[in-house]
Amino acid sequence: MGKHWIVVCDAASATTYESDELLDRLTAVHKDDHPDTRKRAADIVSGDRGRIRSAAGAQSAYDRHTDPHRATIHAFAHELAIDLRAAREQGRFERLIVVAPPVFLGELRKELGEMHGLVATIPHDWTKVPPHELPARLHRDLPPTAGMDAR
């Protein structure tokens, strides 16, 4: 059996842990922060883009086609998916488990698609869970098929 990677993430950060197939000990191998998703939408978009001044001097903003906060969440999911695909192609792990809050997990699933080696996704926010508690949670919440050969 090969290495498992467990990615515990949300829209603003991701910690990647490495483990063997038993998932009893996790070792952090990478931490990625995306602070833009913690900003308010008004802080993400700067300047007066989208402002229209009428002849009377009143300003109005036209509707944006994309919510800036949602766009930063999508960008982080996209970046994370690229990094995970590259790591898989480099043989850095054989099986991947992703744990994320449901909304971000949905974005990440779209970006990962049918990624080879992705054996399970868990829709929870464990980013604040102490690392020593993660193995017990994984054993509790993983589907039975996650430990099977997924190559």
C-alpha positions in Angstrom: 0.0 0.0 0.0 1.1 3.5 -0.7 1.0 6.9 0.9 -2.3 8.7 1.6 -2.6 12.4 1.6 -5.3 14.0 3.7 -6.1 17.6 2.8 -8.0 19.5 5.5 -9.1 22.8 4.1 -11.6 25.6 3.9 -11.9 28.5 1.6 -9.0 30.3 3.2 -6.4 27.6 4.1 -5.4 24.0 3.4 -3.1 21.7 5.4 -1.9 18.6 3.7 -1.0 15.6 5.9 0.7 12.4 4.9 0.0 9.0 6.3 0.2 5.3 5.5 -2.9 3.3 4.7 -3.8 2.9 8.4 -4.3 6.6 8.9 -3.2 6.4 12.5 -0.5 9.0 12.3 -0.6 12.1 10.3 2.4 14.3 9.4 1.9 17.8 8.1 3.7 18.2 4.8 2.3 21.4 3.4 0.3 24.5 4.5 -1.3 26.8 2.1 -3.1 30.1 3.1 -5.3 32.2 0.9 -6.0 35.3 2.9 -8.1 37.0 0.2 -11.1 34.9 1.0 -11.1 36.3 4.6 -11.4 39.8 3.2 -14.7 41.6 2.8 -16.0 41.9 -0.8 -15.5 45.7 -0.6 -11.8 45.2 0.3 -11.3 42.8 -2.6 -12.6 45.2 -5.2 -10.8 48.5 -5.1 -11.5 51.8 -6.7 -14.6 53.1 -8.4 -15.0 50.4 -11.0 -18.6 50.0 -11.8 -19.7 53.4 -10.5 -21.8 55.5 -12.7 -22.3 59.2 -12.0 -25.6 60.6 -13.1 -26.1 64.2 -14.3 -27.5 65.0 -10.8 -24.3 63.8 -9.2 -25.7 60.6 -7.6 -23.6 57.5 -7.9 -24.8 53.9 -8.4 -22.9 50.7 -8.9 -24.1 48.3 -11.6 -24.5 44.7 -10.6 -21.4 42.6 -10.9 -21.6 39.4 -12.8 -19.4 37.7 -10.3 -19.4 38.1 -6.6 -15.7 39.0 -5.8 -15.7 36.9 -2.6 -17.0 33.9 -4.5 -14.4 34.5 -7.2 -11.6 34.3 -4.6 -13.0 31.1 -3.2 -13.1 29.6 -6.7 -9.6 30.8 -7.4 -8.3 29.0 -4.3 -10.1 25.8 -5.2 -8.6 26.0 -8.7 -5.1 26.6 -7.3 -5.4 23.8 -4.8 -6.7 21.4 -7.5 -3.8 22.2 -9.8 -1.3 21.5 -7.0 -3.0 18.2 -6.0 -3.0 17.0 -9.6 0.6 17.9 -10.0 1.5 16.1 -6.8 -0.4 13.0 -7.9 1.4 13.0 -11.3 4.7 13.3 -9.5 3.9 10.2 -7.5 3.9 12.1 -4.1 0.8 10.2 -3.0 -1.4 7.3 -4.2 -4.6 8.1 -2.4 -6.2 11.4 -1.5 -8.8 12.2 1.1 -10.2 15.8 1.2 -12.0 17.3 4.2 -13.7 20.6 3.7 -16.9 22.5 4.6 -19.7 21.6 2.1 -19.6 24.8 0.0 -15.9 24.8 -0.5 -15.8 21.1 -1.0 -18.3 21.5 -3.8 -16.0 24.1 -5.5 -13.0 21.8 -5.0 -14.9 18.7 -6.4 -15.7 20.7 -9.5 -12.1 21.6 -10.0 -10.7 18.1 -9.2 -13.2 16.4 -11.5 -12.5 12.6 -11.8 -9.0 12.9 -10.3 -7.3 9.5 -10.2 -6.5 8.6 -6.6 -9.3 10.6 -4.9 -10.8 8.0 -2.6 -13.0 10.1 -0.3 -14.4 13.5 0.4 -15.7 14.5 3.9 -18.0 17.5 4.1 -16.9 18.9 7.4 -14.8 21.9 8.6 -11.9 20.4 10.5 -9.5 23.2 10.0 -9.6 24.1 13.7 -9.3 20.4 14.9 -6.0 19.7 16.6 -3.9 17.4 14.4 -3.7 14.6 17.0 -7.6 14.3 16.8 -7.8 13.9 13.1 -7.0 10.1 12.8 -10.0 9.3 15.1 -12.3 11.5 13.1 -11.1 10.0 9.8 -11.7 6.5 11.1 -15.2 7.5 12.2 -16.3 9.4 9.1 -14.5 7.7 6.2 -16.7 5.4 4.0 -15.6 1.8 4.1 -14.5 1.9 0.4 -11.9 4.6 1.1 -9.3 2.2 2.4 -9.7 -0.1 -0.6 -7.3 -0.1 -3.5 -8.4 2.9 -5.6 -5.7 2.8 -8.2 
